[in-house]
Amino acid sequence: MIRLALSLILLCALSIISYAFDQTPFVVEKTFSKQQIHRVERQVRQQYGVKVRITVHNRNEQKEITNLSFVRYQKDGQRGGSCSSDKFGLLIITENGCKIADVGYEAKLATK
């Protein structure tokens, strides 16, 4: 009986640890289309259970995003955290918030 209980506890602990490390952040790159951004918004809502709004304010001649803002809403609908960049390079959305890098600094953000 004790052996079974310990096995179940160990199995649960491994599942939780595995789940925590399996939480891949969502990424928005400067080359993303409007449809790709909407897909990320839907995926974040499905995965994390919160609404997010990603707004592209500007694109350059190559149709790359140059100015972007991100707003995360709490589960009760109230506005939560946000981040933005007027020299946009990369957005990383995690379960607990967002990280954003200006163009040229994407690699530094990815290593944090």
Phi and psi restraints in degrees (range 20) as a CNS / XPLOR table:
assign (resid 1 and name C) (resid 2 and name N)
       (resid 2 and name CA) (resid 2 and name C) 1.0 -64.8 20.0 2
assign (resid 2 and name N) (resid 2 and name CA)
       (resid 2 and name C) (resid 3 and name N) 1.0 -39.2 20.0 2
assign (resid 2 and name C) (resid 3 and name N)
       (resid 3 and name CA) (resid 3 and name C) 1.0 -62.0 20.0 2
assign (resid 3 and name N) (resid 3 and name CA)
       (resid 3 and name C) (resid 4 and name N) 1.0 -41.4 20.0 2
assign (resid 3 and name C) (resid 4 and name N)
       (resid 4 and name CA) (resid 4 and name C) 1.0 -64.7 20.0 2
assign (resid 4 and name N) (resid 4 and name CA)
       (resid 4 and name C) (resid 5 and name N) 1.0 -44.0 20.0 2
assign (resid 4 and name C) (resid 5 and name N)
       (resid 5 and name CA) (resid 5 and name C) 1.0 -62.2 20.0 2
assign (resid 5 and name N) (resid 5 and name CA)
       (resid 5 and name C) (resid 6 and name N) 1.0 -43.4 20.0 2
assign (resid 5 and name C) (resid 6 and name N)
       (resid 6 and name CA) (resid 6 and name C) 1.0 -64.7 20.0 2
assign (resid 6 and name N) (resid 6 and name CA)
       (resid 6 and name C) (resid 7 and name N) 1.0 -38.7 20.0 2
assign (resid 6 and name C) (resid 7 and name N)
       (resid 7 and name CA) (resid 7 and name C) 1.0 -63.3 20.0 2
assign (resid 7 and name N) (resid 7 and name CA)
       (resid 7 and name C) (resid 8 and name N) 1.0 -42.4 20.0 2
assign (resid 7 and name C) (resid 8 and name N)
       (resid 8 and name CA) (resid 8 and name C) 1.0 -65.4 20.0 2
assign (resid 8 and name N) (resid 8 and name CA)
       (resid 8 and name C) (resid 9 and name N) 1.0 -41.4 20.0 2
assign (resid 8 and name C) (resid 9 and name N)
       (resid 9 and name CA) (resid 9 and name C) 1.0 -62.8 20.0 2
assign (resid 9 and name N) (resid 9 and name CA)
       (resid 9 and name C) (resid 10 and name N) 1.0 -44.8 20.0 2
assign (resid 9 and name C) (resid 10 and name N)
       (resid 10 and name CA) (resid 10 and name C) 1.0 -63.0 20.0 2
assign (resid 10 and name N) (resid 10 and name CA)
       (resid 10 and name C) (resid 11 and name N) 1.0 -43.0 20.0 2
assign (resid 10 and name C) (resid 11 and name N)
       (resid 11 and name CA) (resid 11 and name C) 1.0 -61.9 20.0 2
assign (resid 11 and name N) (resid 11 and name CA)
       (resid 11 and name C) (resid 12 and name N) 1.0 -44.3 20.0 2
assign (resid 11 and name C) (resid 12 and name N)
       (resid 12 and name CA) (resid 12 and name C) 1.0 -62.8 20.0 2
assign (resid 12 and name N) (resid 12 and name CA)
       (resid 12 and name C) (resid 13 and name N) 1.0 -44.3 20.0 2
assign (resid 12 and name C) (resid 13 and name N)
       (resid 13 and name CA) (resid 13 and name C) 1.0 -61.9 20.0 2
assign (resid 13 and name N) (resid 13 and name CA)
       (resid 13 and name C) (resid 14 and name N) 1.0 -43.8 20.0 2
assign (resid 13 and name C) (resid 14 and name N)
       (resid 14 and name CA) (resid 14 and name C) 1.0 -64.5 20.0 2
assign (resid 14 and name N) (resid 14 and name CA)
       (resid 14 and name C) (resid 15 and name N) 1.0 -37.8 20.0 2
assign (resid 14 and name C) (resid 15 and name N)
       (resid 15 and name CA) (resid 15 and name C) 1.0 -64.3 20.0 2
assign (resid 15 and name N) (resid 15 and name CA)
       (resid 15 and name C) (resid 16 and name N) 1.0 -43.7 20.0 2
assign (resid 15 and name C) (resid 16 and name N)
       (resid 16 and name CA) (resid 16 and name C) 1.0 -64.3 20.0 2
assign (resid 16 and name N) (resid 16 and name CA)
       (resid 16 and name C) (resid 17 and name N) 1.0 -45.7 20.0 2
assign (resid 16 and name C) (resid 17 and name N)
       (resid 17 and name CA) (resid 17 and name C) 1.0 -62.7 20.0 2
assign (resid 17 and name N) (resid 17 and name CA)
       (resid 17 and name C) (resid 18 and name N) 1.0 -44.5 20.0 2
assign (resid 17 and name C) (resid 18 and name N)
       (resid 18 and name CA) (resid 18 and name C) 1.0 -62.1 20.0 2
assign (resid 18 and name N) (resid 18 and name CA)
       (resid 18 and name C) (resid 19 and name N) 1.0 -42.4 20.0 2
assign (resid 18 and name C) (resid 19 and name N)
       (resid 19 and name CA) (resid 19 and name C) 1.0 -63.6 20.0 2
assign (resid 19 and name N) (resid 19 and name CA)
       (resid 19 and name C) (resid 20 and name N) 1.0 -43.0 20.0 2
assign (resid 19 and name C) (resid 20 and name N)
       (resid 20 and name CA) (resid 20 and name C) 1.0 -61.9 20.0 2
assign (resid 20 and name N) (resid 20 and name CA)
       (resid 20 and name C) (resid 21 and name N) 1.0 -40.1 20.0 2
assign (resid 20 and name C) (resid 21 and name N)
       (resid 21 and name CA) (resid 21 and name C) 1.0 -79.9 20.0 2
assign (resid 21 and name N) (resid 21 and name CA)
       (resid 21 and name C) (resid 22 and name N) 1.0 -16.8 20.0 2
assign (resid 21 and name C) (resid 22 and name N)
       (resid 22 and name CA) (resid 22 and name C) 1.0 -85.0 20.0 2
assign (resid 22 and name N) (resid 22 and name CA)
       (resid 22 and name C) (resid 23 and name N) 1.0 -5.5 20.0 2
assign (resid 22 and name C) (resid 23 and name N)
       (resid 23 and name CA) (resid 23 and name C) 1.0 -74.7 20.0 2
assign (resid 23 and name N) (resid 23 and name CA)
       (resid 23 and name C) (resid 24 and name N) 1.0 86.8 20.0 2
assign (resid 23 and name C) (resid 24 and name N)
       (resid 24 and name CA) (resid 24 and name C) 1.0 -76.2 20.0 2
assign (resid 24 and name N) (resid 24 and name CA)
       (resid 24 and name C) (resid 25 and name N) 1.0 132.0 20.0 2
assign (resid 24 and name C) (resid 25 and name N)
       (resid 25 and name CA) (resid 25 and name C) 1.0 -70.4 20.0 2
assign (resid 25 and name N) (resid 25 and name CA)
       (resid 25 and name C) (resid 26 and name N) 1.0 157.0 20.0 2
assign (resid 25 and name C) (resid 26 and name N)
       (resid 26 and name CA) (resid 26 and name C) 1.0 -92.3 20.0 2
assign (resid 26 and name N) (resid 26 and name CA)
       (resid 26 and name C) (resid 27 and name N) 1.0 146.0 20.0 2
assign (resid 26 and name C) (resid 27 and name N)
       (resid 27 and name CA) (resid 27 and name C) 1.0 -126.0 20.0 2
assign (resid 27 and name N) (resid 27 and name CA)
       (resid 27 and name C) (resid 28 and name N) 1.0 140.5 20.0 2
assign (resid 27 and name C) (resid 28 and name N)
       (resid 28 and name CA) (resid 28 and name C) 1.0 -122.3 20.0 2
assign (resid 28 and name N) (resid 28 and name CA)
       (resid 28 and name C) (resid 29 and name N) 1.0 123.4 20.0 2
assign (resid 28 and name C) (resid 29 and name N)
       (resid 29 and name CA) (resid 29 and name C) 1.0 -104.4 20.0 2
assign (resid 29 and name N) (resid 29 and name CA)
       (resid 29 and name C) (resid 30 and name N) 1.0 162.8 20.0 2
assign (resid 29 and name C) (resid 30 and name N)
       (resid 30 and name CA) (resid 30 and name C) 1.0 -64.6 20.0 2
assign (resid 30 and name N) (resid 30 and name CA)
       (resid 30 and name C) (resid 31 and name N) 1.0 -17.5 20.0 2
assign (resid 30 and name C) (resid 31 and name N)
       (resid 31 and name CA) (resid 31 and name C) 1.0 -91.3 20.0 2
assign (resid 31 and name N) (resid 31 and name CA)
       (resid 31 and name C) (resid 32 and name N) 1.0 -0.2 20.0 2
assign (resid 31 and name C) (resid 32 and name N)
       (resid 32 and name CA) (resid 32 and name C) 1.0 -65.6 20.0 2
assign (resid 32 and name N) (resid 32 and name CA)
       (resid 32 and name C) (resid 33 and name N) 1.0 140.1 20.0 2
assign (resid 32 and name C) (resid 33 and name N)
       (resid 33 and name CA) (resid 33 and name C) 1.0 -83.7 20.0 2
assign (resid 33 and name N) (resid 33 and name CA)
       (resid 33 and name C) (resid 34 and name N) 1.0 171.6 20.0 2
assign (resid 33 and name C) (resid 34 and name N)
       (resid 34 and name CA) (resid 34 and name C) 1.0 -59.6 20.0 2
assign (resid 34 and name N) (resid 34 and name CA)
       (resid 34 and name C) (resid 35 and name N) 1.0 -39.9 20.0 2
assign (resid 34 and name C) (resid 35 and name N)
       (resid 35 and name CA) (resid 35 and name C) 1.0 -66.5 20.0 2
assign (resid 35 and name N) (resid 35 and name CA)
       (resid 35 and name C) (resid 36 and name N) 1.0 -40.1 20.0 2
assign (resid 35 and name C) (resid 36 and name N)
       (resid 36 and name CA) (resid 36 and name C) 1.0 -64.4 20.0 2
assign (resid 36 and name N) (resid 36 and name CA)
       (resid 36 and name C) (resid 37 and name N) 1.0 -38.1 20.0 2
assign (resid 36 and name C) (resid 37 and name N)
       (resid 37 and name CA) (resid 37 and name C) 1.0 -66.0 20.0 2
assign (resid 37 and name N) (resid 37 and name CA)
       (resid 37 and name C) (resid 38 and name N) 1.0 -43.9 20.0 2
assign (resid 37 and name C) (resid 38 and name N)
       (resid 38 and name CA) (resid 38 and name C) 1.0 -62.9 20.0 2
assign (resid 38 and name N) (resid 38 and name CA)
       (resid 38 and name C) (resid 39 and name N) 1.0 -35.7 20.0 2
assign (resid 38 and name C) (resid 39 and name N)
       (resid 39 and name CA) (resid 39 and name C) 1.0 -63.3 20.0 2
assign (resid 39 and name N) (resid 39 and name CA)
       (resid 39 and name C) (resid 40 and name N) 1.0 -43.2 20.0 2
assign (resid 39 and name C) (resid 40 and name N)
       (resid 40 and name CA) (resid 40 and name C) 1.0 -62.4 20.0 2
assign (resid 40 and name N) (resid 40 and name CA)
       (resid 40 and name C) (resid 41 and name N) 1.0 -43.5 20.0 2
assign (resid 40 and name C) (resid 41 and name N)
       (resid 41 and name CA) (resid 41 and name C) 1.0 -57.7 20.0 2
assign (resid 41 and name N) (resid 41 and name CA)
       (resid 41 and name C) (resid 42 and name N) 1.0 -44.3 20.0 2
assign (resid 41 and name C) (resid 42 and name N)
       (resid 42 and name CA) (resid 42 and name C) 1.0 -65.2 20.0 2
assign (resid 42 and name N) (resid 42 and name CA)
       (resid 42 and name C) (resid 43 and name N) 1.0 -42.5 20.0 2
assign (resid 42 and name C) (resid 43 and name N)
       (resid 43 and name CA) (resid 43 and name C) 1.0 -64.4 20.0 2
assign (resid 43 and name N) (resid 43 and name CA)
       (resid 43 and name C) (resid 44 and name N) 1.0 -40.2 20.0 2
assign (resid 43 and name C) (resid 44 and name N)
       (resid 44 and name CA) (resid 44 and name C) 1.0 -63.2 20.0 2
assign (resid 44 and name N) (resid 44 and name CA)
       (resid 44 and name C) (resid 45 and name N) 1.0 -43.0 20.0 2
assign (resid 44 and name C) (resid 45 and name N)
       (resid 45 and name CA) (resid 45 and name C) 1.0 -61.6 20.0 2
assign (resid 45 and name N) (resid 45 and name CA)
       (resid 45 and name C) (resid 46 and name N) 1.0 -42.8 20.0 2
assign (resid 45 and name C) (resid 46 and name N)
       (resid 46 and name CA) (resid 46 and name C) 1.0 -67.6 20.0 2
assign (resid 46 and name N) (resid 46 and name CA)
       (resid 46 and name C) (resid 47 and name N) 1.0 -44.7 20.0 2
assign (resid 46 and name C) (resid 47 and name N)
       (resid 47 and name CA) (resid 47 and name C) 1.0 -75.1 20.0 2
assign (resid 47 and name N) (resid 47 and name CA)
       (resid 47 and name C) (resid 48 and name N) 1.0 -46.2 20.0 2
assign (resid 47 and name C) (resid 48 and name N)
       (resid 48 and name CA) (resid 48 and name C) 1.0 -102.7 20.0 2
assign (resid 48 and name N) (resid 48 and name CA)
       (resid 48 and name C) (resid 49 and name N) 1.0 -12.4 20.0 2
assign (resid 48 and name C) (resid 49 and name N)
       (resid 49 and name CA) (resid 49 and name C) 1.0 74.9 20.0 2
assign (resid 49 and name N) (resid 49 and name CA)
       (resid 49 and name C) (resid 50 and name N) 1.0 21.9 20.0 2
assign (resid 49 and name C) (resid 50 and name N)
       (resid 50 and name CA) (resid 50 and name C) 1.0 -130.3 20.0 2
assign (resid 50 and name N) (resid 50 and name CA)
       (resid 50 and name C) (resid 51 and name N) 1.0 150.6 20.0 2
assign (resid 50 and name C) (resid 51 and name N)
       (resid 51 and name CA) (resid 51 and name C) 1.0 -84.3 20.0 2
assign (resid 51 and name N) (resid 51 and name CA)
       (resid 51 and name C) (resid 52 and name N) 1.0 139.8 20.0 2
assign (resid 51 and name C) (resid 52 and name N)
       (resid 52 and name CA) (resid 52 and name C) 1.0 -130.5 20.0 2
assign (resid 52 and name N) (resid 52 and name CA)
       (resid 52 and name C) (resid 53 and name N) 1.0 153.8 20.0 2
assign (resid 52 and name C) (resid 53 and name N)
       (resid 53 and name CA) (resid 53 and name C) 1.0 -127.7 20.0 2
assign (resid 53 and name N) (resid 53 and name CA)
       (resid 53 and name C) (resid 54 and name N) 1.0 119.3 20.0 2
assign (resid 53 and name C) (resid 54 and name N)
       (resid 54 and name CA) (resid 54 and name C) 1.0 -108.4 20.0 2
assign (resid 54 and name N) (resid 54 and name CA)
       (resid 54 and name C) (resid 55 and name N) 1.0 119.4 20.0 2
assign (resid 54 and name C) (resid 55 and name N)
       (resid 55 and name CA) (resid 55 and name C) 1.0 -116.3 20.0 2
assign (resid 55 and name N) (resid 55 and name CA)
       (resid 55 and name C) (resid 56 and name N) 1.0 123.4 20.0 2
assign (resid 55 and name C) (resid 56 and name N)
       (resid 56 and name CA) (resid 56 and name C) 1.0 -91.7 20.0 2
assign (resid 56 and name N) (resid 56 and name CA)
       (resid 56 and name C) (resid 57 and name N) 1.0 118.9 20.0 2
assign (resid 56 and name C) (resid 57 and name N)
       (resid 57 and name CA) (resid 57 and name C) 1.0 -92.7 20.0 2
assign (resid 57 and name N) (resid 57 and name CA)
       (resid 57 and name C) (resid 58 and name N) 1.0 -25.7 20.0 2
assign (resid 57 and name C) (resid 58 and name N)
       (resid 58 and name CA) (resid 58 and name C) 1.0 -158.8 20.0 2
assign (resid 58 and name N) (resid 58 and name CA)
       (resid 58 and name C) (resid 59 and name N) 1.0 149.4 20.0 2
assign (resid 58 and name C) (resid 59 and name N)
       (resid 59 and name CA) (resid 59 and name C) 1.0 -131.6 20.0 2
assign (resid 59 and name N) (resid 59 and name CA)
       (resid 59 and name C) (resid 60 and name N) 1.0 153.5 20.0 2
assign (resid 59 and name C) (resid 60 and name N)
       (resid 60 and name CA) (resid 60 and name C) 1.0 -89.4 20.0 2
assign (resid 60 and name N) (resid 60 and name CA)
       (resid 60 and name C) (resid 61 and name N) 1.0 -174.3 20.0 2
assign (resid 60 and name C) (resid 61 and name N)
       (resid 61 and name CA) (resid 61 and name C) 1.0 -63.3 20.0 2
assign (resid 61 and name N) (resid 61 and name CA)
       (resid 61 and name C) (resid 62 and name N) 1.0 -26.4 20.0 2
assign (resid 61 and name C) (resid 62 and name N)
       (resid 62 and name CA) (resid 62 and name C) 1.0 -84.3 20.0 2
assign (resid 62 and name N) (resid 62 and name CA)
       (resid 62 and name C) (resid 63 and name N) 1.0 6.8 20.0 2
assign (resid 62 and name C) (resid 63 and name N)
       (resid 63 and name CA) (resid 63 and name C) 1.0 66.7 20.0 2
assign (resid 63 and name N) (resid 63 and name CA)
       (resid 63 and name C) (resid 64 and name N) 1.0 21.0 20.0 2
assign (resid 63 and name C) (resid 64 and name N)
       (resid 64 and name CA) (resid 64 and name C) 1.0 -84.3 20.0 2
assign (resid 64 and name N) (resid 64 and name CA)
       (resid 64 and name C) (resid 65 and name N) 1.0 144.9 20.0 2
assign (resid 64 and name C) (resid 65 and name N)
       (resid 65 and name CA) (resid 65 and name C) 1.0 -69.2 20.0 2
assign (resid 65 and name N) (resid 65 and name CA)
       (resid 65 and name C) (resid 66 and name N) 1.0 129.6 20.0 2
assign (resid 65 and name C) (resid 66 and name N)
       (resid 66 and name CA) (resid 66 and name C) 1.0 -115.8 20.0 2
assign (resid 66 and name N) (resid 66 and name CA)
       (resid 66 and name C) (resid 67 and name N) 1.0 -20.9 20.0 2
assign (resid 66 and name C) (resid 67 and name N)
       (resid 67 and name CA) (resid 67 and name C) 1.0 -141.6 20.0 2
assign (resid 67 and name N) (resid 67 and name CA)
       (resid 67 and name C) (resid 68 and name N) 1.0 120.8 20.0 2
assign (resid 67 and name C) (resid 68 and name N)
       (resid 68 and name CA) (resid 68 and name C) 1.0 -143.0 20.0 2
assign (resid 68 and name N) (resid 68 and name CA)
       (resid 68 and name C) (resid 69 and name N) 1.0 146.8 20.0 2
assign (resid 68 and name C) (resid 69 and name N)
       (resid 69 and name CA) (resid 69 and name C) 1.0 -131.3 20.0 2
assign (resid 69 and name N) (resid 69 and name CA)
       (resid 69 and name C) (resid 70 and name N) 1.0 152.6 20.0 2
assign (resid 69 and name C) (resid 70 and name N)
       (resid 70 and name CA) (resid 70 and name C) 1.0 -132.4 20.0 2
assign (resid 70 and name N) (resid 70 and name CA)
       (resid 70 and name C) (resid 71 and name N) 1.0 131.8 20.0 2
assign (resid 70 and name C) (resid 71 and name N)
       (resid 71 and name CA) (resid 71 and name C) 1.0 -128.6 20.0 2
assign (resid 71 and name N) (resid 71 and name CA)
       (resid 71 and name C) (resid 72 and name N) 1.0 133.6 20.0 2
assign (resid 71 and name C) (resid 72 and name N)
       (resid 72 and name CA) (resid 72 and name C) 1.0 -110.4 20.0 2
assign (resid 72 and name N) (resid 72 and name CA)
       (resid 72 and name C) (resid 73 and name N) 1.0 136.6 20.0 2
assign (resid 72 and name C) (resid 73 and name N)
       (resid 73 and name CA) (resid 73 and name C) 1.0 -107.1 20.0 2
assign (resid 73 and name N) (resid 73 and name CA)
       (resid 73 and name C) (resid 74 and name N) 1.0 145.0 20.0 2
assign (resid 73 and name C) (resid 74 and name N)
       (resid 74 and name CA) (resid 74 and name C) 1.0 -74.2 20.0 2
assign (resid 74 and name N) (resid 74 and name CA)
       (resid 74 and name C) (resid 75 and name N) 1.0 167.9 20.0 2
assign (resid 74 and name C) (resid 75 and name N)
       (resid 75 and name CA) (resid 75 and name C) 1.0 -62.2 20.0 2
assign (resid 75 and name N) (resid 75 and name CA)
       (resid 75 and name C) (resid 76 and name N) 1.0 -25.2 20.0 2
assign (resid 75 and name C) (resid 76 and name N)
       (resid 76 and name CA) (resid 76 and name C) 1.0 -85.7 20.0 2
assign (resid 76 and name N) (resid 76 and name CA)
       (resid 76 and name C) (resid 77 and name N) 1.0 4.2 20.0 2
assign (resid 76 and name C) (resid 77 and name N)
       (resid 77 and name CA) (resid 77 and name C) 1.0 93.2 20.0 2
assign (resid 77 and name N) (resid 77 and name CA)
       (resid 77 and name C) (resid 78 and name N) 1.0 -9.8 20.0 2
assign (resid 77 and name C) (resid 78 and name N)
       (resid 78 and name CA) (resid 78 and name C) 1.0 -73.1 20.0 2
assign (resid 78 and name N) (resid 78 and name CA)
       (resid 78 and name C) (resid 79 and name N) 1.0 146.9 20.0 2
assign (resid 78 and name C) (resid 79 and name N)
       (resid 79 and name CA) (resid 79 and name C) 1.0 -64.4 20.0 2
assign (resid 79 and name N) (resid 79 and name CA)
       (resid 79 and name C) (resid 80 and name N) 1.0 131.8 20.0 2
assign (resid 79 and name C) (resid 80 and name N)
       (resid 80 and name CA) (resid 80 and name C) 1.0 -106.6 20.0 2
assign (resid 80 and name N) (resid 80 and name CA)
       (resid 80 and name C) (resid 81 and name N) 1.0 -132.1 20.0 2
assign (resid 80 and name C) (resid 81 and name N)
       (resid 81 and name CA) (resid 81 and name C) 1.0 -74.6 20.0 2
assign (resid 81 and name N) (resid 81 and name CA)
       (resid 81 and name C) (resid 82 and name N) 1.0 164.7 20.0 2
assign (resid 81 and name C) (resid 82 and name N)
       (resid 82 and name CA) (resid 82 and name C) 1.0 -152.8 20.0 2
assign (resid 82 and name N) (resid 82 and name CA)
       (resid 82 and name C) (resid 83 and name N) 1.0 164.4 20.0 2
assign (resid 82 and name C) (resid 83 and name N)
       (resid 83 and name CA) (resid 83 and name C) 1.0 -155.2 20.0 2
assign (resid 83 and name N) (resid 83 and name CA)
       (resid 83 and name C) (resid 84 and name N) 1.0 156.0 20.0 2
assign (resid 83 and name C) (resid 84 and name N)
       (resid 84 and name CA) (resid 84 and name C) 1.0 -154.2 20.0 2
assign (resid 84 and name N) (resid 84 and name CA)
       (resid 84 and name C) (resid 85 and name N) 1.0 164.4 20.0 2
assign (resid 84 and name C) (resid 85 and name N)
       (resid 85 and name CA) (resid 85 and name C) 1.0 -152.5 20.0 2
assign (resid 85 and name N) (resid 85 and name CA)
       (resid 85 and name C) (resid 86 and name N) 1.0 133.9 20.0 2
assign (resid 85 and name C) (resid 86 and name N)
       (resid 86 and name CA) (resid 86 and name C) 1.0 -98.2 20.0 2
assign (resid 86 and name N) (resid 86 and name CA)
       (resid 86 and name C) (resid 87 and name N) 1.0 6.0 20.0 2
assign (resid 86 and name C) (resid 87 and name N)
       (resid 87 and name CA) (resid 87 and name C) 1.0 -134.2 20.0 2
assign (resid 87 and name N) (resid 87 and name CA)
       (resid 87 and name C) (resid 88 and name N) 1.0 52.0 20.0 2
assign (resid 87 and name C) (resid 88 and name N)
       (resid 88 and name CA) (resid 88 and name C) 1.0 -57.9 20.0 2
assign (resid 88 and name N) (resid 88 and name CA)
       (resid 88 and name C) (resid 89 and name N) 1.0 136.1 20.0 2
assign (resid 88 and name C) (resid 89 and name N)
       (resid 89 and name CA) (resid 89 and name C) 1.0 -127.1 20.0 2
assign (resid 89 and name N) (resid 89 and name CA)
       (resid 89 and name C) (resid 90 and name N) 1.0 -44.6 20.0 2
assign (resid 89 and name C) (resid 90 and name N)
       (resid 90 and name CA) (resid 90 and name C) 1.0 -161.3 20.0 2
assign (resid 90 and name N) (resid 90 and name CA)
       (resid 90 and name C) (resid 91 and name N) 1.0 138.9 20.0 2
assign (resid 90 and name C) (resid 91 and name N)
       (resid 91 and name CA) (resid 91 and name C) 1.0 -121.1 20.0 2
assign (resid 91 and name N) (resid 91 and name CA)
       (resid 91 and name C) (resid 92 and name N) 1.0 130.5 20.0 2
assign (resid 91 and name C) (resid 92 and name N)
       (resid 92 and name CA) (resid 92 and name C) 1.0 -118.5 20.0 2
assign (resid 92 and name N) (resid 92 and name CA)
       (resid 92 and name C) (resid 93 and name N) 1.0 125.8 20.0 2
assign (resid 92 and name C) (resid 93 and name N)
       (resid 93 and name CA) (resid 93 and name C) 1.0 -109.9 20.0 2
assign (resid 93 and name N) (resid 93 and name CA)
       (resid 93 and name C) (resid 94 and name N) 1.0 121.4 20.0 2
assign (resid 93 and name C) (resid 94 and name N)
       (resid 94 and name CA) (resid 94 and name C) 1.0 -113.2 20.0 2
assign (resid 94 and name N) (resid 94 and name CA)
       (resid 94 and name C) (resid 95 and name N) 1.0 175.3 20.0 2
assign (resid 94 and name C) (resid 95 and name N)
       (resid 95 and name CA) (resid 95 and name C) 1.0 -62.0 20.0 2
assign (resid 95 and name N) (resid 95 and name CA)
       (resid 95 and name C) (resid 96 and name N) 1.0 -29.0 20.0 2
assign (resid 95 and name C) (resid 96 and name N)
       (resid 96 and name CA) (resid 96 and name C) 1.0 -103.4 20.0 2
assign (resid 96 and name N) (resid 96 and name CA)
       (resid 96 and name C) (resid 97 and name N) 1.0 -0.8 20.0 2
assign (resid 96 and name C) (resid 97 and name N)
       (resid 97 and name CA) (resid 97 and name C) 1.0 162.9 20.0 2
assign (resid 97 and name N) (resid 97 and name CA)
       (resid 97 and name C) (resid 98 and name N) 1.0 -152.3 20.0 2
assign (resid 97 and name C) (resid 98 and name N)
       (resid 98 and name CA) (resid 98 and name C) 1.0 -139.1 20.0 2
assign (resid 98 and name N) (resid 98 and name CA)
       (resid 98 and name C) (resid 99 and name N) 1.0 155.7 20.0 2
assign (resid 98 and name C) (resid 99 and name N)
       (resid 99 and name CA) (resid 99 and name C) 1.0 -131.7 20.0 2
assign (resid 99 and name N) (resid 99 and name CA)
       (resid 99 and name C) (resid 100 and name N) 1.0 139.4 20.0 2
assign (resid 99 and name C) (resid 100 and name N)
       (resid 100 and name CA) (resid 100 and name C) 1.0 -135.7 20.0 2
assign (resid 100 and name N) (resid 100 and name CA)
       (resid 100 and name C) (resid 101 and name N) 1.0 144.3 20.0 2
assign (resid 100 and name C) (resid 101 and name N)
       (resid 101 and name CA) (resid 101 and name C) 1.0 -127.5 20.0 2
assign (resid 101 and name N) (resid 101 and name CA)
       (resid 101 and name C) (resid 102 and name N) 1.0 139.8 20.0 2
assign (resid 101 and name C) (resid 102 and name N)
       (resid 102 and name CA) (resid 102 and name C) 1.0 -70.8 20.0 2
assign (resid 102 and name N) (resid 102 and name CA)
       (resid 102 and name C) (resid 103 and name N) 1.0 158.9 20.0 2
assign (resid 102 and name C) (resid 103 and name N)
       (resid 103 and name CA) (resid 103 and name C) 1.0 -57.4 20.0 2
assign (resid 103 and name N) (resid 103 and name CA)
       (resid 103 and name C) (resid 104 and name N) 1.0 135.3 20.0 2
assign (resid 103 and name C) (resid 104 and name N)
       (resid 104 and name CA) (resid 104 and name C) 1.0 95.9 20.0 2
assign (resid 104 and name N) (resid 104 and name CA)
       (resid 104 and name C) (resid 105 and name N) 1.0 -14.3 20.0 2
assign (resid 104 and name C) (resid 105 and name N)
       (resid 105 and name CA) (resid 105 and name C) 1.0 -117.6 20.0 2
assign (resid 105 and name N) (resid 105 and name CA)
       (resid 105 and name C) (resid 106 and name N) 1.0 13.8 20.0 2
assign (resid 105 and name C) (resid 106 and name N)
       (resid 106 and name CA) (resid 106 and name C) 1.0 -60.0 20.0 2
assign (resid 106 and name N) (resid 106 and name CA)
       (resid 106 and name C) (resid 107 and name N) 1.0 -41.8 20.0 2
assign (resid 106 and name C) (resid 107 and name N)
       (resid 107 and name CA) (resid 107 and name C) 1.0 -63.0 20.0 2
assign (resid 107 and name N) (resid 107 and name CA)
       (resid 107 and name C) (resid 108 and name N) 1.0 -36.9 20.0 2
assign (resid 107 and name C) (resid 108 and name N)
       (resid 108 and name CA) (resid 108 and name C) 1.0 -66.0 20.0 2
assign (resid 108 and name N) (resid 108 and name CA)
       (resid 108 and name C) (resid 109 and name N) 1.0 -37.5 20.0 2
assign (resid 108 and name C) (resid 109 and name N)
       (resid 109 and name CA) (resid 109 and name C) 1.0 -67.6 20.0 2
assign (resid 109 and name N) (resid 109 and name CA)
       (resid 109 and name C) (resid 110 and name N) 1.0 -40.2 20.0 2
assign (resid 109 and name C) (resid 110 and name N)
       (resid 110 and name CA) (resid 110 and name C) 1.0 -66.5 20.0 2
assign (resid 110 and name N) (resid 110 and name CA)
       (resid 110 and name C) (resid 111 and name N) 1.0 -24.3 20.0 2
assign (resid 110 and name C) (resid 111 and name N)
       (resid 111 and name CA) (resid 111 and name C) 1.0 -90.8 20.0 2
assign (resid 111 and name N) (resid 111 and name CA)
       (resid 111 and name C) (resid 112 and name N) 1.0 -6.4 20.0 2
